[in-house]
Amino acid sequence: MNIILLGPPGAGKGTLANKIKENKNAVQIATGDIFRYNISNETELGLRAKEYMDKGDLVPDELTVDLVWDAFDKIEKNNSQDNIVLFDGFPRTIDQASALDKGMEERGQQIDHVVYFDIDEEILIHRITGRRVCPNCGATFHIENNPPKLEGICDVCGTKLIQRNDDNEETVKNRIDIYKSQTSVLIDYYKDKGILISIDGANSPEEVFEEFCDKLGV
Ligand SMILES: [Zn+2]
């Protein structure tokens, strides 16, 4: 089963993905992780992506799509028993969405559900500005909603947590605006296909997970 988690930054996509992985047979395809992995392992695709990033340019859609398929095909080969694949942070644009459909078709597969996180902007801003991340393993915390056991230290690997530069209020508002302008099209795209499911992103992680399981029947 292939599922897309669609929602603005801070809506809880990563948190839900982690809960699904803990409780179900699932793997996650997160573009952020894929970029990090390919760049640090200096793969051919990673080196190409790095060239754009070093120049401060956006990685083009075609290359992002190649990286996603590379990860997807590895998962299919190594973990054929996994029955849920979660796309997190992808697709972001309509071009990426149609490339995803095309690639699925070529593999005799399809996107089964698109889970859309419906959430108020004020809640998002509070969530993102309180977010702290581990620069080493990518684990995410929140100073109020999900504090680490030891203040400022990653529970997973013990590294000192940081606040990402772009997690301040002004940048967050800007990111939400960009997101909205790109995603409103995606919401319609998947609604038209009849596979869009809305989830209340303002709820607690437990409630979000419950709603996910109820609505998808998993
Ligand atoms: Zn860590």
Residues whose N, C-alpha, C, O or C-beta is under 5 A from the ligand:
A	BS01	ZN	C134 N136 C137 G138 A139 C154 V156 C157 G158 T159
